[in-house]
Amino acid sequence: MEHEHEVRHLTEYDRRKFLQIGGMSAGLALVNSVVSLESASALPLATLPGFTAFAKSVKVLKADKYYLVESNGIPAHQMMVGIKSWQQQVPAVQNYAGSNAWSIPIKPVIAAIPMSAKDHFLRGAIAIAVNGVPIFNALNNRGDDALLAGELDDWGGHCGRADDYHYHIAPTHLQTVIGKKVPIAYALDGFPIYGENEIDGKKVTGLDSFNGHFDSKKNYHYHATKNYPYINGGFKGVVTEIAGQVDPQALTKGFRPAGAPLKGAVITGLERVGQDSFDLKYTLNGSEYHVKYSATLSEVSMQFIDPQGSIRTEVYQRK
């Protein structure tokens, strides 16, 4: 069973106020930068290592104390194929933009008391990949390893209750696009996350319980690993946890009732048939089913097709 991912956090008003405040000292936002919903689009573009390769689909803006990462949450690579524990969720475009962009501290601060992800941050994202896809805790909200539970696709991702695609393990496959000398992601405390080797190709040694260490210049960074925690195993840097998740972070909102686990289903394909349209294919009890859908930020239209060709149509408005 996949865990619930609908993110509840700051209201739109409070989010706007956060962006207006934007500073950080000992984990608290202080009045420093001025970024409002109306002025966010006027912020200068920033060059942040790793994101450059995805500049056509991901925008990085620079505020006073934060980088703001905008994307629609849909990667260019294949999705969903290989999932064996599925709750009938599908990847739908998300509005990670403006006051709902992802926030990365420009100057991360080492925390006096770092926080482990083993018993914290079981909801919401803990990092953002350089292709604009959020990364959640390796553990689902029941404390189970999502990879070992068969919930993830061949790229380490799946969808939450808001039909929001995200990873649960390190997306090292992005290195085929960006190379191995830049980060594959950034933790929400601001520290970069590199692949399974150092940028000079040497084997990684001396990782702490958070999957990170200091380099020769005493700069901290995280690494991907093949085993748990796969990604940052918590935060060496200062973050704020509210209701079990890092706050602030981008909001996702479900547009349809939560799906039930479909025991025995295996997703075998997801074809992109248009800019916003997909054909998801899965097998169940030896038969093939399809979910053909089109999703924009305003409407989602879905067709559920059984092996006999019968079609059930559902249409949802997104608010």
N, C-alpha and C positions, 0 to 999 in steps of 0.2 A: 504494500500500500504506500503510495506516495504521500508525502507530508503536505500540510496546508502551507501555501506560500503567499496568500493575499496579504500584502504589507499594509499595516495600519501604523501611522506615525503622526508627524506634525500635520495639522490642518493646513489648508492652502494659505490662510492668513499667517499662521505661525511659520510656515516654510518661507514665505516672503520676508517676514521679519528676520528670520535666520540669515537669509541672503543679504539683507540690509546690514546685519551686524557683522557676520562673517569672520571675525577675528577669533583667535584661540589663545588662551592662557590657562595652564593647569587644567585643560579639558573643558573650560567654560568659554562660551562665545561672548566676546566683548565688542563694544562699539568701535569699529575700525573702518571696515570697507563699506561701500555703498553699492549694493547690487539689488535692484528691484526687478519684479516681473517685467515691468515696462522697459527697463534699461538693459536687461540681460543680453539682448540681441546686439547692443552697442559695444559690448566688451570686446577687447582685442583678441584675435586668435592667438593661440599659444602652440609652440612646438614642444611636445613632450615625447621623449624617446619611446618608440614602439607604436604609438598611435598614427604616426605619419603614413604608414603603409595603408591605412584604412581611411584616409582623409576624405574620400568620396562619400563615405557613409557615416563617419564619426567626426564630430566637431569638438575641439578642445578650446575653451575660452579661459581667459585669465582674469580673475577678480583680484582683490587686494591680498587675501590670505588663502584663496582656494582656486584650484583648477576646476572648471565645470565641464563635464563630459556629456555631450548630447549624442543620442543615437536612437534608433527605433527598436533595438534589441534583437533584430533578426540577423544572424550571421550569413555570410556568403556560402559557407560549407553546408553539406547535407546535415539533416537533423533527424532525431527520433528513431532512426533505424537501429535495431538491436535491443530496444526496451522490452523487458519481459515481465515487468510489474507496472501496469499502466492504469491510470485513473481517468482515461478518456479525455485527456487534455491535449490541445494542439497549439503549435506556435502561432501567436498573433502579434502583430506590430504593436509596440508600446510607445508612449509619448514621453520619452526621457529627454525633455528639452525645456528651455526657459527656467522657470523656478522649480521644475521637476528634473533637472539635470543631476548627474552624479557629482558629488563633492569630494575632491581629493586635496588634502592640505598641501600647500606649496612647500612649507617648511615643517616636516613632521618632527614631533618631539618625543623622545624616549620617555616612556611612562615610569613613574616611581614604582608602581605595582602593575606589571603587565598582566593581561587577562587571557586565560586559556579559553579555547573554543570547545573544550570538552564538556563544559557545563554552562557555557554562555553563548550567546549569539546563535541560537538554534532556529531563529527566524530571520528572514531578510538576508541581504547580501553582506559579505565581508570583504569583497574586492570587486574590481571592475577590470575585465580583460581589455586588451588594446583594440579589439574589434568592436567594443561597445556593448558586449554581453556581460551581465553581472555574474559574479561567482558567489555561491552560497557555501555555508559550512559543509564540510564533508559528511557530517552527521545530520540526519533529518531530525524533525522535531520530536521524534521518539528516542533519539540518541543512537539510532542505527546507522551504520555506514551505508550510504545511498548506493555506492558502487557495488558493494558485496550483496546488497539486497536486490540487484537486478533492475534498479529503477532508472539507470542511465543509458543513454545511447552510446554509439561507438565513438562519439566525440566528447563524452563526459558530461552531457547535458540532458535536460528534460524540461517539462513545463510545470508550472504551479497552478494554483486554483484560478489565477487571473489569466491563464493561458499565456503566461510569460516564460519565454525560454531563458534558461540560465544553466551555468555549469556548477558541478559540485566537486570536481577535481581539476587539477591544473591543465589548461588547454595548451599543452606543449606542441600540439599539431600546428599552432599558429607560427611556429618557428620556420615552417616551410615557406612562409610568406615574408616574415620579418627578419629571419636569420637568428643567430644564437648570441648576439652581442648586445641586444637590447631587451628590456623587460617584456614579458608576455602579459603582464597585468600589474595593477597597483592595488595594494591593500588599502582599505578605507582609512587607515591611520596615516597614509601618505607614502609609506615605504614601498619601493619597487619589488616585484616578484620576477625572478629570472628562471630559466629552465633548469634541467637536471645537472648541468655542468656550469663551471665558472665561465665568464666571457672569454677567457683565454683557452678554453677547452679542457682545462684541468678538472679532475674529479673534485666534487664538493666534499669538504670535511668540516667537522666541528659545528654542525647545526645544533641549535638549541631546541627546546620543546616546541617552539613556534615555527620551526623550519627556517630559521634565519641565523645570521651571524654578521659580524663586522668585517669589512675588508681591510686591506693594509693601510687605508687612509682613515680608518675608524668610522666609515660610513656603513650604516646598517642596511641590509636587504634580506629578502626571503628567497627561498628556492622551491621549485617543484620537486616532488619525490614520487616514486612509483607506489609507495606504501603510505598509509595514513601518517600525517594528515593531508598528504597530497599537495596542499597549497599552504598558505599561512595558517598555522594551527592556533590562531588567536592573534593578539596584538601586542607587539613589543612597544608600539607607540601609543600615544594618548588618543583615546576614543571615548565617546559617551554611549552607554548602553541604556536603552529605555524599552521596557516590555520585551526583553529578550533579544533585542537587535540593536545594531549600530544606528545611532540617530544623530543627524538627519541622514536620510537616503531617499532615493527616488520612490515615488508612490506607484504601486500597481493596484488596479481595481478590477475585480471580477465582473464580467458582464452577463454571466449565465450561472445557473445553479452548479454547485460542485459535482463533478462526476463521481461515479462509484467505481471501485476497482473492478477491472474486467479480468477475472481470473482465467489464466490459460492463454490470454491474447499475447501475440508477439508482433511488434511492428516491423514490417519488412520493407517499407518504402515510403518516401515522401517526395513527391515530384512537384516542382515549382512550375505551374502551368500558366502563370501570368505574373505581373508585378506584385499583386496582392493575393494571388490565388494559389491553392495547393491541393494536391490529391494524396491523402495519407492512406496507406494500405496496410492491413494487418490480417493475420490468420488466427482463427479460433476454431478448435475442434476439426481441423483439417480443411476448413473452408476459408475463402478469402472475402474480406469486407473492405469497404472504402468509406472514407470521410472526405468529401470534396467540399472545400470551403473557400470563401473570399473574405478577407479581414482588412478593414481600414480602421482609422481612429474613430470613425463615426458609426460604422455598421459592420456586423459580421453575419454572413449568410452561410448556412451549413446544410449539406445533404449527406444523410447517413444511408448507405446503400448496402443491402444484404446480398448473400450469394445468389438469390433468385432474381435480383434486379429491382426489388421493391425499394422505394425511396421515401425517407422521412425528412422533411425540410424544417429547419428552425432558423429564424431570423432574430437577431438581437441588436438593439440600439446601444451604443456606448455613450456614457455621459462623462 
